Amino acid sequence: MPKRKTIPTFNSEDEERKFWEQVDVADFLEGPADEIVLDLKKRRVIKIVVPVSPEVARQLKGLARKRGVSFQTLASEILSQGVKALSR
C-alpha cells in the first residue's frame, strides 16, 4: 500500500478549503473512507468597504502576493486578528 500523504499546516480557513478542493481526500487516509463526511460549506461573510491609502493598498497587495493569497483574504485575516486582539 502506498505511503499516506501528509496534511500541511494552513494559515487560514480559505487556504485549507482551497487545498481540499484540489486533492483527493483518499490519498490522506489509511483505511476505508466509507464513514467520513466532509462539510466544506463556505462560511457566511458580509462584504464591507474600507477606504485605505494607496500606499497601504500597495503594501497589502505585496504582502498577499508573497503569501500566495488574494489581498482581500489577507485583509480579512488582518481584520479578524485585530478584532480578536482588541477584544482581549
C-alpha positions in Angstrom: 0.0 0.0 0.0 1.4 3.5 -0.9 2.5 5.7 1.9 -0.1 8.1 3.2 0.4 11.8 2.3 1.0 14.4 5.0 -1.6 17.2 5.6 0.1 20.6 5.5 -0.3 23.4 8.1 -2.8 26.1 7.0 -2.7 29.8 7.7 -6.5 30.3 7.2 -9.7 28.5 6.5 -9.7 29.8 3.0 -6.3 28.3 2.4 -7.4 25.0 3.8 -10.6 25.0 1.8 -8.7 25.6 -1.4 -6.2 22.8 -0.6 -9.0 20.2 0.0 -10.8 21.3 -3.2 -7.7 20.4 -5.2 -6.8 17.0 -3.7 -8.3 13.5 -3.3 -9.1 13.0 0.4 -8.4 9.3 0.0 -4.7 10.0 -0.5 -4.5 11.1 3.1 -6.4 8.2 4.7 -5.0 4.9 6.0 -8.2 2.8 5.8 -11.6 2.8 4.1 -13.3 6.2 3.8 -16.9 5.0 3.8 -17.8 6.6 7.1 -16.1 10.0 6.6 -18.2 13.0 5.8 -16.6 16.4 5.0 -18.6 19.6 5.3 -16.8 22.2 3.2 -19.6 24.8 3.1 -18.4 28.3 2.6 -18.7 30.4 5.7 -21.1 33.2 5.7 -19.4 36.6 5.1 -20.5 40.2 4.9 -18.6 42.3 2.5 -17.6 45.8 3.6 -15.7 48.7 2.0 -12.7 50.0 3.9 -11.0 53.1 2.4 -7.2 52.9 2.7 -4.4 55.0 1.3 -2.8 53.9 -2.0 0.4 53.1 0.0 -1.4 50.7 2.3 -3.2 49.1 -0.6 0.2 48.6 -2.4 1.8 47.1 0.7 -1.2 44.8 1.4 -1.1 43.5 -2.2 2.6 42.9 -2.0 2.3 41.0 1.3 -0.6 39.0 -0.1 1.4 38.1 -3.2 4.3 36.9 -1.1 1.9 34.6 0.9 0.2 33.3 -2.2 -3.3 34.7 -1.2 -5.5 37.4 -2.5 -5.3 40.8 -0.9 -8.9 40.5 0.2 -8.1 37.3 2.0 -5.1 38.8 3.8 -7.1 41.9 4.7 -9.8 39.8 6.2 -7.3 37.8 8.2 -5.7 41.0 9.5 -9.0 42.4 10.5 -10.0 39.2 12.2 -6.8 39.1 14.2 -7.1 42.8 15.1 -10.6 42.3 16.4 -9.6 39.3 18.5 -6.6 41.3 19.9 -8.8 44.2 20.8 -11.4 42.0 22.4 -9.0 40.6 25.0 
